Amino acid sequence: MINWQEIEPKWQRVWKDYEVAKADVDKSKKKFYMVFAYPYPTGFLHTGHMRGYSYADAICRFKRLTGYNVLLPIGIHATGNGAISASQKIISGNEAYINYLKENGVPDKAIEKLKDPEEYVRYFAQLYLKDFRRFGILLDERTFVTTIDEIYSKFITWQFHKLNEKGLLVQKEYFATFCDNCGPVSVDPGEADVSKGGTAEKNEYTLLKFKTLYKGNDAYIIAATMRPETVFGQTNLWIDPNVEYAVMRVWLEDEKNEI
């Protein structure tokens, strides 16, 4: 019978001793770079992370075997709401989440520090790094970074300056989901509060204007749709007789229109 708990660490030590994952400059070899989405620090890594990185690892191993100088970096996507939301759960005394941390080996002293989102990121970054080693994925650990590190922030600043120089940045209004109590709301289901079985979504509607008369004046009925292209096949507009509709006055292009 194969004892995987002996075999895995054995070969991981061999890979580490031979520095298989390191990607130093070698102009005699063709270069291959691959990056997989950095995980959010919202809790512990799981088999879903291992599955995703295993795809990247398999491709990179093949490239190494065929003579490429391969770089597979590693990092933590710490920006956004993830760590802040997790820290808020601790501050608010969320019993289920605190027990989740304790059951996975986080001591009480550490939990107290995790009330600070940055401390939360630093703590889980080290845990993630240990777990990736256990996964056996050949990552160049010298590249390890969190997206709140100063060096990474400088990189993003440089990136935006370059985009601005090329005229690719546009400043305008942007509508986003927002909660009065919790602030910005994630629209990525992967960042939703899965502990409650929920997902986060944002539905975008297009408003269509249908010209009509109201008290003898030109006016518009506004209809919302998620499929505006279907208006070309529209045959009628339904009005609900049991709903009270509001009349609004708005100004469009300096012309007063009643809606």
Secondary structure in CASP SS format (residue, H / E / C, confidence):
PFRMAT SS
TARGET T0000
AUTHOR 0000-0000-0000
METHOD secondary structure of the structure
MODEL  1
M C 1.00
I C 1.00
N C 1.00
W H 1.00
Q H 1.00
E H 1.00
I H 1.00
E H 1.00
P H 1.00
K H 1.00
W H 1.00
Q H 1.00
R H 1.00
V H 1.00
W H 1.00
K H 1.00
D H 1.00
Y C 1.00
E C 1.00
V C 1.00
A C 1.00
K C 1.00
A C 1.00
D C 1.00
V C 1.00
D C 1.00
K C 1.00
S C 1.00
K C 1.00
K E 1.00
K E 1.00
F E 1.00
Y E 1.00
M C 1.00
V C 1.00
F C 1.00
A C 1.00
Y C 1.00
P C 1.00
Y C 1.00
P C 1.00
T C 1.00
G C 1.00
F C 1.00
L C 1.00
H C 1.00
T H 1.00
G H 1.00
H H 1.00
M H 1.00
R H 1.00
G H 1.00
Y H 1.00
S H 1.00
Y H 1.00
A H 1.00
D H 1.00
A H 1.00
I H 1.00
C H 1.00
R H 1.00
F H 1.00
K H 1.00
R H 1.00
L H 1.00
T C 1.00
G C 1.00
Y E 1.00
N E 1.00
V E 1.00
L E 1.00
L C 1.00
P C 1.00
I C 1.00
G E 1.00
I E 1.00
H C 1.00
A C 1.00
T C 1.00
G C 1.00
N C 1.00
G H 1.00
A H 1.00
I H 1.00
S H 1.00
A H 1.00
S H 1.00
Q H 1.00
K H 1.00
I H 1.00
I H 1.00
S C 1.00
G C 1.00
N C 1.00
E H 1.00
A H 1.00
Y H 1.00
I H 1.00
N H 1.00
Y H 1.00
L H 1.00
K H 1.00
E H 1.00
N C 1.00
G C 1.00
V C 1.00
P C 1.00
D H 1.00
K H 1.00
A H 1.00
I H 1.00
E H 1.00
K H 1.00
L C 1.00
K C 1.00
D C 1.00
P H 1.00
E H 1.00
E H 1.00
Y H 1.00
V H 1.00
R H 1.00
Y H 1.00
F H 1.00
A H 1.00
Q H 1.00
L H 1.00
Y H 1.00
L H 1.00
K H 1.00
D H 1.00
F H 1.00
R H 1.00
R H 1.00
F H 1.00
G C 1.00
I C 1.00
L C 1.00
L C 1.00
D C 1.00
E H 1.00
R H 1.00
T H 1.00
F C 1.00
V E 1.00
T E 1.00
T C 1.00
I C 1.00
D C 1.00
E H 1.00
I H 1.00
Y H 1.00
S H 1.00
K H 1.00
F H 1.00
I H 1.00
T H 1.00
W H 1.00
Q H 1.00
F H 1.00
H H 1.00
K H 1.00
L H 1.00
N H 1.00
E H 1.00
K C 1.00
G C 1.00
L C 1.00
L C 1.00
V C 1.00
Q C 1.00
K C 1.00
E C 1.00
Y C 1.00
F C 1.00
A C 1.00
T C 1.00
F E 1.00
C E 1.00
D C 1.00
N C 1.00
C C 1.00
G E 1.00
P E 1.00
V C 1.00
S C 1.00
V C 1.00
D C 1.00
P H 1.00
G H 1.00
E H 1.00
A C 1.00
D C 1.00
V H 1.00
S H 1.00
K H 1.00
G C 1.00
G C 1.00
T C 1.00
A C 1.00
E C 1.00
K C 1.00
N C 1.00
E C 1.00
Y C 1.00
T E 1.00
L E 1.00
L E 1.00
K E 1.00
F E 1.00
K E 1.00
T E 1.00
L E 1.00
Y E 1.00
K C 1.00
G C 1.00
N E 1.00
D E 1.00
A E 1.00
Y E 1.00
I E 1.00
I E 1.00
A E 1.00
A E 1.00
T E 1.00
M C 1.00
R C 1.00
P H 1.00
E H 1.00
T H 1.00
V H 1.00
F H 1.00
G H 1.00
Q C 1.00
T C 1.00
N C 1.00
L C 1.00
W C 1.00
I C 1.00
D C 1.00
P C 1.00
N C 1.00
V C 1.00
E C 1.00
Y C 1.00
A C 1.00
V C 1.00
M C 1.00
R E 1.00
V E 1.00
W E 1.00
L E 1.00
E C 1.00
D C 1.00
E E 1.00
K E 1.00
N E 1.00
E E 1.00
I C 1.00
END
